């Protein structure tokens, strides 16, 4: 996979988060659904960033609307 074992160990301990490219390498190596793994990875990033925010629900709804608007 060309990912250093020490870095993988940090992922496992929660000391470091994988990049999108690393997530895609894991998906390919383990023959996992790429889209499903990316959704899990991205949702973890968002949840981590918003976990201590009282307005997290409102932020997510606003972000959803912005994404829909930008896709038009």
N, C-alpha and C positions, 0 to 999 in steps of 0.2 A: 504494500500500500504506500510505501515511501513516507510513512509517518513514524517518527522516532518513538521507541517504546516508552521512554521517559515521559513524552507528551501524552501518550495514551494513558499511562498511569495517572497523570494529573487529571485527565478527563474523568477517570473512574473515581478518583477521590473528590472530585468537585472543585479542585484547585484552579482549573482552567476550563474554558468553554471551547469546543471545536469551531473552526471556521466553516463556512458554507462548503468550501472546496473539500475539506476533510470529511464532512458529513456525506457528501456525494461519493467520496472514495469508500467510505464504510458501506454505503448502500450497494455500490458495485461489487465490492469484495465479498460481502455476505449475501449478495443476491436478494436484497430487500427492496421493497417498493420505494423508489426514489421520492415520489411526491409525498407519500405518507411520512417518511423520515424527515423531509424538509418541513412539513407542517408541524411535526412534533418539535423540531429544533427551533423554528421561528416562534412557536407559541411559548416555548420555554424562555426564550429571550424576552418576549413581551411580558410574560408573567413575572419574571425576575425584576424587570425594570419598574413594574407597576405594583409589586406586592405590598409596599408600604404606603401607597397612595389611597386616601379616602375616596377620591373621585375616580378611581380606576374604571368603574363601569361606564361612567359618563365619557371618560377619555376614549375608551374602546368604541363606544357608539359614534363619537365624533370622528374618530379615525376611519371607521367603516364608511361613513358618509363621504369623507374626503377621498377615500380610495374609489368609491363608486363615481364620484364627480370627475376625478382625474382619468378614469377609464373611458369616459364619454368622448 
